[in-house]
Amino acid sequence: MSPQRSPSPRAAFITGGGTGLGAAVAGHLAQAGWRVGIAGRRVEPLQAQARELGPAVRAIPLDVRDAAA
């Protein structure tokens, strides 16, 4: 899978983006010029991933199992 660069801004929101497959997808999209929001329950991995990937990535602590969140 190779997201194409586009003149118009692209954005993605990835749950589980701090580690594993979610982090890999976030990195791939960020490298292709997308703005990416990564969400997950653990704050440290999210923040570390966002720092590593740069200013186009925002970490959003969130537990998708919690309807009140």
N, C-alpha and C positions, 0 to 999 in steps of 0.2 A: 504494500500500500504506500503510495507516495502522494501526499497532498500537494496540489499544484499551487504555485505562487499566484496570487491574484491581485490586481490593482485595487480592488475593494477590500476593506478590512474584513477579516474572518475572526470568529470567536468560538471557543468551545468551553464547556463546563464538564469537568471530569471528577466523578466521585472515586475515592480510593486513589487519588493522584499523588499521594506522598510516597508511595512505595510500589514495587512490583510493576505489573503491567500498566496500571494507571499512570505511574511516573514515566514509564517508557513512552507511552502515547503522548503525554504532555510534552515531553522533551522533543519528540518528533514534530509535533505541531508547532511548538515554539520556534524550532529551527526553520520551519517553513514560513515563518512570519505571522503566525496566528497569535492572537491574544488568548490566553488560557487561564481559566479559573480552576484551581484544584481544591477539592474538598476531601475531608477525612476527619476521623475522630481524634487522631493523635497529632497534636500541635507541632511538636518538634520535627517529625519527618516532613510535614507540610512546609514549614518555614525553611528547612534546609533545602528542600527541592526547589522552592521558589527562588531562594538566593542563588542556587546553582544555575538555574535556567534563565535568570535575568528579569528585567523590568516588565516584560510582556506577560509574566506569570504572577497571579495573585493567589495567595493561600487563604482558604476560607475554612476554619474549623467548623465541622458540622457532623452530626450523627443522623444519617438518613433514616435510622430506625425510630427516631424520636419525632413524632408528629408535631410536638410543641416547638421543636427547634426550627 
